[in-house]
């Protein structure tokens, strides 16, 4: 599993677990506060007439009042903290559902560059480059492309996002495998080249869908070429 998403998994579980624990502790303190309030009410109803006993009674009442306030304060504080942790856990989960993992992003960028280089090789061949050299270059590039296409979408993503990403990587892999197997035939046959250029456009269209959904900055990728 990818490191960044592993950390997010642990963060989500940790924040959620701690949030639930603090919430339960907060509820417990509120119950204890209610118990202290009932005890204080009973104490005040039994005010002693004896002066000596009254002083002791007052001390007990004061201590019970302080305990009641402390329990109420702690209960409210723990519940507020649990809600903040729950909100943080929800954000971590939302990020997982709507973001590419580092591995997915790297494979997507790699396939983007490789497709561009393959298109450049085909253009160079049409402009007079050697068929032997171009065939070798396309085979090397397409082998790398097929490797990039073996990437799988991170399982923590939303299901529709997984389908979209896996579909794209499958197209990338198939394009790479076919180009590698038929590199020379494509260069020797104009009709085959036209068909493969059409396949490349399909992959690029799929690529744009992934870019749009996950807000990938294509301009930044182009600058790194």
N, C-alpha and C positions, 0 to 999 in steps of 0.2 A: 504494500500500500504506500502511497505517496506520503512523504514526511509531513508536508504542510497539512494534508487532510487527516493524517493520523493525529497530529496535534489538535486539530479542530474537533475530531471525534472525542479525544480525551477531555478537551476543554468543555465541550457540550455536556458530556456525562458528569464531569466534575462539578460544573456550575449548577446543573439541574439537581444532582444529588445533594449538594450542600444547601441549595435553595429550599428543597423539600425538608431537609433536616432542620434548618433554621425556622421554617414555617411551623413545623410541629412543636419545636421548642417554644416559639412565640405563643402558640395556642395553649401550651402547658402553663406558661407564665400567666396568661390571662385567666385560666382556671384557678391557679393559685391565688391570683389577685381577688377573684370572686370569693374564694374561701376565706381570705384575710378580711374581706369586707363583711362577711357574715359573722366572723369571730368578733370583729370590732363592734358590730351592732349588738351582739349578745353581751359583750363586756360593758358597753355603755348603758345597757338596760339593767345592769346589776351594780350600780354605783353604791359602794359601801358607805355607811354612815359614820363608821369609826374613822377618826382623822388619820391615824397611823396606817390603817388599811387603805384609806383613800389615796395616800401618797403612792403606795405600791401599785394601786389600781391605775393611777394616772401614768406611772412609768410604763406599765404594761400596755395601756391604751396608746401611748405615744410610740412605743416600739412597734406595735401592731400597725399603726397608721403609716409609719415609715416603711415597714415591710410591704404593705399594700401598694404604696406609691412606687417603690422600687420594682415590684413585680409588674405593675402596669407599664412602667417606663421600659423595662427590659422586654416585655411582651411586644409592645408596639415597635420598638427598635428592631427586634428580631424579625418581625413580620415585614417591616419595610425593607430590611436587608434581603430577605428571602424573595421579595418581589423584584428587587433590583437584579439579583442573581438570576432569577427566572427570565427577566427581560434580556440579560446578557446571553443566557443559554439559547433563548429563542433567536437572537441575532446570529449566534454562531451556527445554528442549524439552518437558518435562512441563507447564510453565506454559502454553506455546503450545497444547498439545493440549487442555488443560482449561479455557481461559479465553476470554472474549469479548474481541475487540479494542476499542479505544476508540471506533472508528467504529460497530461493531456495538452496543455499549452505548448510545451516543448515539441511534441509530436506534430501538432497543428502548424507551428511555425516552420518546422523542418520540411514538412510536406509542401508548404507554401513556397519555400525557396527552391525546392527540388523541381517542382512543376515549372516554375519560372525558368530554371536552368535547362530543363528538357525542351521547353518551347524555344529557348535561345539556340539550342543545338539543331533543332529542326529548321529554324530560320537560317542558321549558318550554312547548313547543307544545301538549302534552296539557293543560297548565294554563292555556291561553288566549293564548299568545304569537302574534304576527302570523305568518301563513304566508309572507309575502314576506321578512320579516326572517329567519325561521328557515331558509327555503330558501337564502338568501344565505350565512348563517353555516355551514350544513351543507356547501354547495359549497366554501366557503373551507377549512373544516377537512378535508373529504374529499380535496381536492386536495393538501394537505400530507401527509395520511395515505398517499396513493398514492405521493408522493415518498419518504416514509420507507420504504415497502415495496420500493423499488428497491434497497435495500441487499443486499449479498451476504455470506454468511458468510466469514470470513477463511480462506484456503486452508490455513493452517498448523494449523488445528484438526483434531481427530480426525474421521474420516469420518462417524461417526454424529452427531456434534455439528453438522457442516456441514449434513447432511440436515435435522436438526431445525430449525436456525436458518433455513435457506433456505425450508423449508416454511412456517414462521411468517411470514416476510417476504412470501412469495408470497400468503398469505391476507390479509395487511394491505394489500398493493397492490391485490388484486382487490376487496376491500371498499371501499377508497377510490375506485377507478375507478367502481364500480357506484353508490355513494352519490352521487358527483358527477354522474353522468349521469341519475339518477332521483330526485334530492332532492325535487322538488315532488310527483311521483307517489306517493312513499312517504308524504308528509304527507297527501295527499288520499285515500289508500286504506289503511284500517286493516289489511287482510289483508297488503298489501305491507310495512307497517310491522312487523307481527308477524314476517314472514319475515326482514326485515333485522335485527330485534332478535335473532332466532335466529342469524343469521350473525355478529353481534357477539359473541354468547356463545361461538361456535366459535373465533373469533379469541382471545377472552380465555382459553379453555381451553388453546389452543396456547401462548399467552403464559405461562400458569402452568407448562407443561412446561419452557419455556426457563428461567424463573425458578428452578425446582427444580433443573434440571441444573447451572446455573451459579451457584447460590446467590445470586441477586439479592435484595437486601433491599427488598421491596415497601413496607414501612413507611417506609423512607427516601424512596422515590419519592412516597408519599402526602403526606409532610410538605412536599415541595417544590412541591406543587400550588398 
